[in-house]
Amino acid sequence: MITELRAELQTGRLVLKKMSTADSASLFSIWSDPEVARYMNITSFTDESQAVEMIELLDKLASENQAIRYSIIESKSGLIIGSCGYNMLDYDNARTEIGYDLGREYWGQGYAPEAINALTHYAFLTLGFNRIEAKVEPANLNSIKVLEKLHFTLEGTLRQCERSKGAFIDLCMYSKLATD
């Protein structure tokens, strides 16, 4: 059963809105920060056209129901403060992988757990998924803290499982099950 993905999710302080090219300037300012991009599988962007290309790629995946990425909007200010979403949707196996990033000035304020909670609840309760995965570099301690706070389970380290920025990297596999 494939469900039409919702274009918007809401939390107490955030609106998660399906990304559009109108968001490119805000997302470029986030994705061009080397500290934000440090653990992403991109090098920090140097031109807004790169953000437009990324959004168009993600939009194509969403139109094919393979993935969806949301801009994270702070409700109070209306500002885009990051992005999150499902990097892949595996309906046959009722599982997905999440990803997320925040502008540096919003780190440590509880926005990432709040956004991920919304993704988790939607995946389990609406999409009927059984498993949510998150892969994170071992050195990305802030992201690991977020996943542990949300009771994701560390399953192990996938050794040199992906190429990022020209090198093979290890990734820690975290998961959460509908029954957790």
Secondary structure, DSSP 8 states (H G I E B T S, - for coil): ------SEEE-SSEEEEE--GGGHHHHHHHHT-HHHHTTSSS---SSHHHHHHHHHHHHHHHHTTS-EEEEEEETTT--EEEEEEEEEEETTTTEEEEEEEE-GGGTTSSHHHHHHHHHHHIIIIIS--SEEEEEE-TT-HHHHHHHHHTT-EEEEEEEEEEEETTEEEEEEEEEEETT-
